[in-house]
Amino acid sequence: MRLNTVQGRLTATMMLIVVLLSAFALQMFTHSRATAQMYQERLSDLVRVAELTQAVDEAAGTLGQLATGPSADQTEARFRELRTTIYRLRRELPTTTVSPGGARLMADLDNMTDSFLVEAGAAIYAFRAANLDRYYEHDREAATIARYVRETADRLLSAELEAFRQVYPEVLTRDRLLQNLALGVLAAVIALVVAAAWSFARSVTDPLQALAGAARRIAGGDLTGPEVPVGTDEEIRVVGQAFNQMQESLRRHMAELASKAELERRLRHEEMENLQTQSLLREAELRALQSQVNPHFLFNTLNMVAKTALIEGADRTCGLLETVADLLRYSLRAPDRPVTLAEEVAQVRRYMTIQQERFRERIRFTCEVDESALALTIPCLMVQPLVENAVLHGIGSREHGGTVALAVKRAGDRVQVSVADDGVGIPEDRLQALMEGTAEIHALGHSTGLGIYNVRRRLDLFYRGEAGFQIESAPGRGTRCLIELPYRQEWLPAGASEERHGGENHAHPGG
């Protein structure tokens, strides 16, 4: 490591600071850990003595209830648990104490605990032998020993706490000394850091200021200035020499650099165009791959499974599969394709058949249809999304379910389609935002992927203001969606005639 470089001097200084701080931190950590460990050990010793006293007292009380308690077996079982605890606490009693007489008191406590266990065992043996006189005699002796245990433990705890109180000032004084030492070391480190920083700043900033002045002069277009003086540090000297060489090179090659900059700009522009082209190609490839996933394969597969179920005698499964296949076939139509209201109602019935098979009695469905309105031509998937919304958002989350009601009525040249549920309803602010088009009840989980807002937009698009759409709802009172349409039996959206000529075969190739 060379000290004539900025890196060398900085490294040496930082290593010195790290060594000093590490040594000091290690010392503080060792002292703090030793102090904390001492406190922890002494506190644990006192806690174990207190726990032993408590266990002996409880065992003495339990022994006295052996002849008077409601269940001698339960009382004896409780005593055995306490005796196990006492044996464990005796093994964990500390071997050293802080107070001068603590060791003697600790030995007395251990001996008296042993005597208590002996008397308690004799009392239980006498009770089992139905010798109540001997039982009461040993029980009284055990209670007396338990009182001595408590008194001895109290003296031991008092002696240890008093010894702690006398030792504490010494520990406090030592901690204060270490704190003062820490402040001194910290002040010394700060002074060293300040001195090193000032030295580094002077050795680095003076040559850099000269370089900055020359750079500002060159930035202003003046390339005729003198060479920049280099510093004593190796890194700064290298930078100064490189700067002077750069200035000389700029004088000779300014025109060449300008032409190269223009060429580089053009190359970057072409590169960006190439990247955009590649991105478009990758996107086109992805869309091409996605288009290969033909949903009509699922329709054909459902038909095949339905026929298999029919052959195997699973009529109910066959019926459900055929319903799902019809539901899927209908959903695969273009959203703007014209259908009759009768076809849309049949689609709703198929959908509710599947949902009722899924939820059983939780979902009820009623359908009141004016037959004179069924010849009305409407865009595909105009009513089913409203029914799906009623099932999923209105009553699907309710434990006891609910009822979905579809009603179709004709009044002169107007047809009203109503979808109502007795579900959770929509809050007023949410309903207002929904009607204004600033919010949407998302179609998550819909088979069609269309929600209420999409239905409303399609009504506006296809009927150009001649259709009406309303939502009536309140929290806890259900929701009612009302569509009012002009009765036009031959109405077709733009481009629908071409699709109608194609027929079903275009919607389901191979089906």
Residue pairs with C-beta under 8 A, 6 or more apart in sequence:
1 8
1 11
1 12
2 8
2 234
3 9
3 12
4 232
4 233
4 234
5 233
5 234
5 235
6 200
6 203
6 204
6 233
6 234
6 235
6 236
7 235
9 196
9 199
9 200
10 196
10 200
13 192
13 196
16 192
17 189
17 192
17 193
20 185
20 188
20 189
21 189
24 182
24 185
27 178
28 178
28 182
31 174
31 175
31 178
35 171
35 175
41 94
42 98
42 160
42 164
45 93
45 94
45 97
45 160
46 157
46 160
46 161
48 89
48 92
48 93
48 94
49 93
49 109
49 153
49 156
49 157
50 153
50 157
51 85
51 89
52 86
52 89
52 90
52 93
52 109
52 113
52 149
52 153
53 149
53 150
53 153
53 154
55 82
55 85
55 86
55 89
56 86
56 113
56 116
56 146
56 149
56 150
57 146
57 150
58 82
59 79
59 82
59 83
59 86
59 116
59 120
59 146
60 116
60 120
60 142
60 143
60 146
62 75
62 78
62 79
62 82
63 79
63 120
63 123
63 124
63 139
63 142
63 143
64 139
64 143
65 75
66 72
66 75
66 76
66 79
66 123
66 124
66 127
66 135
66 139
67 127
67 132
67 135
67 136
69 75
72 127
76 124
79 120
79 124
83 117
83 120
86 113
86 117
87 117
90 110
90 113
90 114
93 106
93 109
93 110
94 106
96 103
97 103
97 105
97 106
97 156
97 159
97 160
97 163
98 160
98 163
98 164
98 167
99 156
99 159
99 160
99 162
99 163
100 163
101 159
102 156
102 159
102 160
102 163
105 152
105 155
105 156
105 159
106 156
108 152
109 149
109 152
109 153
109 156
112 145
112 148
112 149
112 152
113 149
115 145
116 142
116 145
116 146
116 149
119 138
119 141
119 142
119 145
120 138
120 142
122 134
122 138
123 134
123 135
123 138
123 139
123 142
126 132
126 134
126 135
126 137
126 138
127 135
203 231
203 232
203 233
203 236
204 233
204 236
206 231
207 228
207 229
207 230
207 231
207 233
207 236
207 239
207 240
208 236
210 228
210 229
210 240
211 228
211 239
211 240
211 243
214 225
214 228
214 243
214 247
215 243
217 225
218 225
218 247
218 250
223 247
223 250
223 251
223 254
225 247
227 244
227 247
228 240
228 243
228 244
228 247
229 240
230 236
230 237
230 239
230 240
230 241
231 237
231 240
250 257
295 328
295 332
296 332
296 507
296 508
296 509
296 510
296 511
298 328
299 325
299 328
299 329
299 332
299 508
299 511
300 508
300 510
300 511
302 321
302 322
302 324
302 325
302 328
303 321
303 322
303 325
303 511
305 321
306 318
306 321
306 322
306 325
307 318
309 315
309 317
309 318
309 321
310 318
320 353
320 354
320 357
323 350
323 353
323 354
324 354
326 347
326 350
327 347
327 350
327 351
327 354
327 447
329 507
329 508
329 511
330 343
330 347
330 350
330 380
330 381
331 381
331 447
331 448
332 507
332 508
333 339
333 380
333 381
333 507
334 380
334 499
335 379
335 380
335 381
335 450
335 458
336 379
336 380
336 458
336 462
336 493
336 495
336 496
337 379
337 380
337 496
337 499
338 377
338 378
338 379
338 380
338 491
338 492
338 493
338 496
338 500
339 377
339 378
339 379
339 380
340 374
340 375
340 376
340 377
340 378
341 373
341 374
341 375
341 376
341 377
341 378
341 383
341 408
341 415
341 417
342 374
342 375
344 378
344 380
344 381
344 382
344 383
344 384
345 367
345 369
345 374
345 383
345 406
345 408
347 381
347 383
347 384
348 367
348 383
348 384
348 387
348 406
349 367
351 384
351 387
351 388
351 447
352 363
352 365
352 387
352 391
352 404
355 363
355 365
355 391
356 363
356 364
356 365
359 396
359 401
361 401
362 395
362 400
362 401
362 402
363 391
363 395
363 401
363 402
363 403
363 404
364 401
364 402
364 403
364 404
365 403
365 404
365 405
365 406
366 403
366 404
366 405
366 406
367 405
367 406
367 407
368 405
368 406
368 407
368 408
369 406
369 407
369 408
370 408
370 409
370 410
372 410
373 408
373 409
373 410
373 415
373 487
374 408
375 489
376 415
376 485
376 487
376 488
376 489
377 488
377 489
377 490
377 491
377 492
378 485
379 458
379 462
379 493
381 448
381 450
382 455
382 458
382 459
382 483
383 406
383 417
383 419
383 483
384 448
385 443
385 446
385 448
385 450
385 451
385 452
385 454
385 455
386 419
386 452
386 455
386 481
386 483
387 404
387 406
387 419
388 443
388 446
388 447
388 448
389 441
389 443
389 446
389 451
389 452
389 481
390 404
390 419
390 420
390 421
390 423
390 479
390 481
391 404
391 421
392 444
392 445
392 446
393 423
393 424
393 441
394 402
394 404
394 421
394 422
394 423
394 424
394 425
394 478
394 479
395 401
395 402
395 403
395 404
395 421
395 422
395 423
395 424
396 423
397 424
398 423
398 424
402 421
402 422
402 423
402 478
403 421
403 422
404 419
404 420
404 421
405 418
405 419
405 420
405 421
406 417
406 418
406 419
407 416
407 417
407 418
407 420
408 415
408 416
408 417
408 418
409 415
409 416
409 418
410 416
410 487
412 487
413 486
413 487
414 484
414 485
414 486
414 487
415 484
415 485
415 486
415 487
416 482
416 483
416 484
416 485
417 482
417 483
417 484
417 485
418 480
418 481
418 482
418 483
419 480
419 481
420 478
420 479
420 480
420 481
421 478
421 479
421 480
422 477
422 478
423 478
423 479
424 475
424 476
424 478
425 473
425 474
425 475
425 476
425 477
425 478
425 479
426 434
426 441
426 471
426 473
426 474
426 475
426 479
427 475
428 474
430 439
431 471
431 473
433 439
434 440
434 441
434 452
434 453
434 471
435 471
437 453
437 456
440 451
440 452
440 453
441 451
441 452
441 453
442 451
443 449
443 450
443 451
443 454
452 471
452 481
455 469
455 483
456 469
459 467
459 469
459 483
460 467
462 493
463 485
463 486
466 485
466 486
467 483
467 484
467 485
467 486
468 482
468 483
468 484
469 481
469 482
469 483
469 484
470 481
470 482
471 479
471 480
471 481
471 482
472 479
472 480
472 482
473 479
473 480
492 500
499 506
